[in-house]
Every structure is written in C-alpha cells, then in structure tokens.
C-alpha cells in the first residue's frame, strides 16, 4: 500500500465522518513525479486554487503544500525517478448533513504511487479508443473542477474496460466531444489542430494546457471550439494528452482507424523538447 501524509504527518486511515468519504466534498490532483520532482507543479496548484474558489475551500499556502508533497516523496518507498503523486484536499470531518461552514479550512492528503512508462508501442503505433455512451452533465456548478466525485468517469470507463481499449471518449448531453475519461483530446483536419471547448463541462488537463501553450509559441496554433462526433470520425488525425503520459496518437476509434500521424509526431517532438521526455521519438 502507498504511504500517505495528512497535513504533513503520516497517516494510515481516514475518519468515517470525513466529508470526502461521505459526499465527495473535495478536490484532487494527480501529478507526474520525474527525477524526484513534481512536474508542472505550478499548473496543478493553479487548477487546485480555481477549484477551491468554486467550492469555497480555504487552500493551504502553496509553499506549505509543496513542503508536504516533498516530504511525501522523500518518505516514499517508490522509485521517485518515475512515479505519481496524488494530492487531495477535503473539507474535513463534520457532523452528518450537507451544510458546512464557508469558507472551509481543508485537510490535505499527499500520497505517492508507483508508476511505469507506457510501452513505446503506444507512442509509435498509437492507441485504440471508443466513444462512450455515458454523457457528461452540462453546466454543473462544479464543471471544470477536479472534484472527488468522478462517477461519470467511473461509469464511462466500465463500458470499454472489457474490450481492451486504451481510452474512452466522452460526449456531453448535446453530443459534443468533450474529453476522454483520463485525457483531453485533439483532432487534426487539413493540418489544423483543434481541441474541444470545455466551457460547459469537462476538466482542463494540465498537459492540455501545456500543449496549448507550447504550440502557441510554435507554428502549430490550436483552435478551441465545439467538436462533434462527425468531426472526430472525419478528421485526419487524433491525439490524446494526459499529465502522466504526455501525448499519444490514436490509431482507432471504434470502426474508424488512422494510419499516419505526421502532425501528431510534430506535436510530440515539440512537447518532448519542453519537459515531457516520454514523447521523444
């Protein structure tokens, strides 16, 4: 089992009265640790701060969170050259009932998990995907927040796990492409790159933000727009982004397949030169 720290101190359990357990009342970040350091730490904290504002939680100071995470990394038995950190902020222990004080001081949990690089074949040949039947709710008050309630993703992932697909792509209630269960998605049409708008639902992944930023500084700008299933199935290339694996080409979505990924390869080259070594060709 992984080792956890609660507010910087070792812990091996969570109270049954913890609101995170009772209601999913909290947020989390899953952070790639490379060479003993959390990758894109500031980006993760930016997103965490936005979530705390939305849920009206009082976020610990950034330097305190970093100290706790560094302590968790130092105390871990995992190979910290390549592993995964999970940072959870909860609204703490309280009496039964939905109501809580606002703003609420949080409890922070830090845990380190073992991880391994994906097989090179995923980067070379691409991965398979399916379009899930589970739809993402529109205009939720927590849209965009990485809350502890991931039931939509759990249900969507259960659809394709038996088929062996790497990832499932999710739509909103109006059949717009939004994201994968663990990833963000980009499509390429006639050399132009697009990614779905996440104004209505979905979560802006850290790697999505990184890709948008590094491509904006290159000759490969990206448009953020509404994308339908027909756009997905008629485009020239598809690729996925995630904070743990970087960028992956997609070779199949259901019955549709893609055999060449020249633009995706260029994106991977740019991203690998910007602190994501996994994408190196």
C-alpha positions in Angstrom: 0.0 0.0 0.0 1.1 3.6 -0.6 2.2 5.8 2.2 0.1 8.9 2.9 0.6 12.2 4.8 -2.3 14.1 6.3 -1.4 17.8 6.8 2.3 16.7 6.6 2.0 13.9 9.2 2.0 10.2 8.4 -1.5 8.6 8.4 -2.9 5.2 7.6 -6.6 5.9 7.6 -9.5 8.4 7.0 -12.3 9.1 9.5 -15.7 7.6 8.6 -17.0 11.2 9.2 -14.7 12.7 6.6 -16.8 14.7 4.2 -14.6 13.5 1.3 -15.9 10.0 2.1 -19.4 11.0 2.8 -20.1 13.4 0.0 -17.0 13.6 -2.3 -16.5 17.1 -0.9 -13.1 17.9 -2.1 -10.6 18.2 -4.9 -7.6 16.3 -6.1 -4.6 16.5 -8.4 -2.6 13.6 -9.9 0.9 14.8 -10.5 3.7 13.2 -12.5 6.9 12.9 -10.5 10.0 12.8 -12.6 13.5 12.8 -11.2 12.1 13.3 -7.7 10.3 16.5 -8.6 6.6 17.2 -9.3 6.2 18.1 -13.0 4.2 21.2 -13.8 3.6 21.9 -10.1 2.5 25.5 -10.5 -0.1 24.5 -13.1 -1.5 21.9 -10.8 -1.7 24.5 -8.0 -3.4 27.0 -10.3 -6.1 24.5 -11.1 -6.4 23.5 -7.5 -6.8 27.1 -6.5 -9.6 27.6 -9.0 -11.4 24.6 -7.6 -11.0 25.8 -4.1 -12.6 29.1 -5.1 -15.5 27.3 -6.7 -16.1 25.0 -3.7 -15.3 27.8 -1.2 -12.5 26.0 0.4 -9.5 27.7 2.1 -6.5 26.3 0.3 -3.2 25.9 2.3 -0.4 28.2 1.2 1.5 26.9 -1.8 4.8 26.6 -0.1 3.2 24.5 2.6 1.6 22.2 0.1 5.0 21.8 -1.6 6.8 21.1 1.6 4.2 18.4 2.4 4.5 16.9 -1.0 8.3 16.9 -0.9 8.1 15.1 2.5 5.8 12.5 1.0 8.2 12.0 -1.9 11.2 11.7 0.5 9.4 9.2 2.7 8.2 7.0 -0.2 9.5 3.5 -1.0 8.6 4.0 -4.6 11.1 4.8 -7.4 10.8 8.6 -7.3 12.6 8.9 -10.6 9.3 8.0 -12.2 6.2 7.8 -10.1 2.9 9.5 -9.4 1.8 11.8 -6.6 -1.8 12.4 -5.6 -2.7 15.5 -3.7 -6.2 15.5 -2.1 -7.9 18.5 -0.4 -11.0 17.7 1.6 -13.5 19.8 3.6 -12.6 17.7 6.7 -14.6 15.9 9.4 -18.0 17.3 10.3 -21.3 16.2 11.7 -23.8 14.5 9.4 -25.6 16.8 6.8 -24.7 18.7 3.7 -24.2 22.0 5.4 -20.7 23.2 6.3 -19.0 26.5 7.2 -18.0 28.7 4.3 -15.2 29.1 3.6 -13.9 25.8 5.0 -10.4 25.0 6.1 -9.2 21.9 4.2 -7.4 18.8 5.2 -4.6 17.9 2.8 -3.6 14.3 1.9 -0.4 13.5 -0.1 0.3 10.0 -1.4 3.0 8.6 -3.7 2.2 5.7 -6.1 4.5 3.6 -8.2 4.3 4.1 -11.9 5.9 2.9 -15.1 6.3 4.4 -18.6 3.8 3.3 -21.2 5.1 0.8 -23.7 6.9 2.5 -26.6 4.4 0.9 -29.0 1.7 3.2 -27.7 3.8 6.2 -28.8 4.9 4.7 -32.0 1.7 2.9 -33.2 -1.0 4.8 -31.3 -3.8 3.6 -29.0 -7.3 2.4 -29.5 -10.4 4.3 -28.3 -14.1 4.1 -28.2 -16.9 6.7 -27.9 -18.7 6.0 -24.6 -22.4 6.0 -24.1 -22.1 7.8 -20.7 -22.7 11.5 -21.2 -21.2 14.4 -19.2 -23.6 16.7 -17.4 -23.9 20.2 -18.8 -23.4 23.4 -16.8 -22.8 21.7 -13.5 -21.7 24.2 -10.8 -18.6 22.0 -10.5 -17.9 21.9 -14.2 -14.1 22.3 -14.8 -13.3 21.3 -11.2 -11.4 18.1 -10.5 -13.6 17.1 -7.6 -13.5 13.8 -5.7 -16.8 12.8 -7.4 -15.7 11.0 -10.6 -18.8 8.8 -11.1 -19.2 9.8 -14.7 -15.7 8.7 -15.5 -16.1 5.5 -13.5 -19.2 4.6 -15.4 -17.7 5.6 -18.8 -14.5 3.6 -18.1 -16.5 0.5 -17.1 -18.0 0.5 -20.6 -14.8 -0.2 -22.5 -12.5 -1.9 -20.0 -13.7 -5.4 -21.0 -12.9 -4.6 -24.7 -9.3 -3.7 -24.0 -9.4 -0.2 -25.5 -6.9 2.2 -24.0 -9.3 5.1 -23.6 -13.0 6.1 -23.9 -14.0 9.4 -25.4 -17.0 11.2 -23.7 -19.6 13.4 -25.1 -21.9 15.9 -23.5 -25.7 15.7 -23.5 -25.8 17.5 -26.9 -23.4 15.0 -28.5 -20.4 17.3 -28.5 -17.0 15.7 -28.0 -15.5 16.8 -24.6 -12.6 14.7 -23.4 -11.5 11.2 -22.5 -12.1 9.5 -19.2 -8.5 10.3 -18.2 -7.4 12.5 -21.0 -8.1 15.5 -23.3 -8.5 15.0 -27.0 -7.2 16.9 -30.0 -8.1 16.4 -33.7 -6.2 17.4 -36.9 -8.0 18.5 -40.0 -6.1 19.6 -43.1 -3.1 20.4 -40.9 -5.1 22.5 -38.4 -5.3 21.4 -34.8 -8.4 21.7 -32.7 -9.5 20.7 -29.2 -13.0 20.8 -27.7 -14.3 23.8 -25.7 -14.6 22.9 -22.0 -16.9 25.8 -21.1 -19.9 23.6 -20.4 -18.3 20.5 -18.8 -15.0 18.6 -18.7 -11.7 19.3 -17.0 -8.9 21.3 -18.5 -6.0 18.8 -18.1 -2.5 20.0 -17.2 -1.0 18.5 -20.3 -3.7 20.1 -22.4 -2.8 23.5 -21.0 0.9 22.8 -21.6 0.3 21.7 -25.2 -1.8 24.8 -25.9 1.0 27.0 -24.5 3.9 25.4 -26.3 2.1 25.2 -29.6 1.1 28.8 -29.3 4.8 29.7 -29.4 5.3 27.5 -32.4 4.0 27.3 -36.0 1.2 25.0 -34.8 -1.6 27.1 -33.2 -4.6 25.3 -31.8 -8.2 26.4 -32.0 -10.6 25.7 -29.1 -14.1 25.1 -30.4 -17.1 22.8 -30.4 -16.4 19.5 -32.0 -19.0 16.9 -32.9 -18.7 13.2 -33.4 -18.8 13.6 -37.2 -15.7 15.9 -36.9 -13.9 13.3 -34.9 -14.7 10.5 -37.3 -13.8 12.5 -40.5 -10.6 14.2 -39.3 -7.1 13.3 -40.4 -5.5 12.6 -37.0 -6.4 12.3 -33.3 -4.2 12.5 -30.3 -4.7 12.4 -26.5 -3.0 14.3 -23.7 -2.5 13.5 -20.1 -0.2 14.7 -17.3 1.2 11.2 -16.9 1.9 10.1 -20.4 2.2 13.3 -22.3 0.9 13.0 -25.9 -0.3 9.8 -27.6 -1.5 9.3 -31.2 -4.9 7.5 -31.6 -4.9 4.7 -34.3 -8.5 3.7 -33.8 -11.9 4.9 -32.5 -14.5 2.2 -32.9 -14.5 1.2 -36.6 -12.6 4.3 -37.7 -8.8 4.0 -38.0 -5.9 6.3 -38.7 -2.5 5.0 -40.0 -0.4 8.2 -40.4 0.1 10.9 -37.7 2.6 13.5 -39.2 1.1 16.5 -37.3 0.9 14.5 -34.1 4.5 13.5 -34.5 5.5 17.1 -34.8 3.4 18.0 -31.7 5.1 15.1 -29.8 8.5 16.4 -30.8 7.7 20.0 -29.6 6.3 18.7 -26.3 9.2 16.3 -25.7 11.6 19.3 -26.1 9.5 21.1 -23.4 9.9 18.9 -20.3 7.9 15.8 -21.3 10.6 13.3 -22.2 8.1 10.4 -22.7 7.0 11.9 -26.0 10.5 11.7 -27.6 10.5 9.8 -30.9 
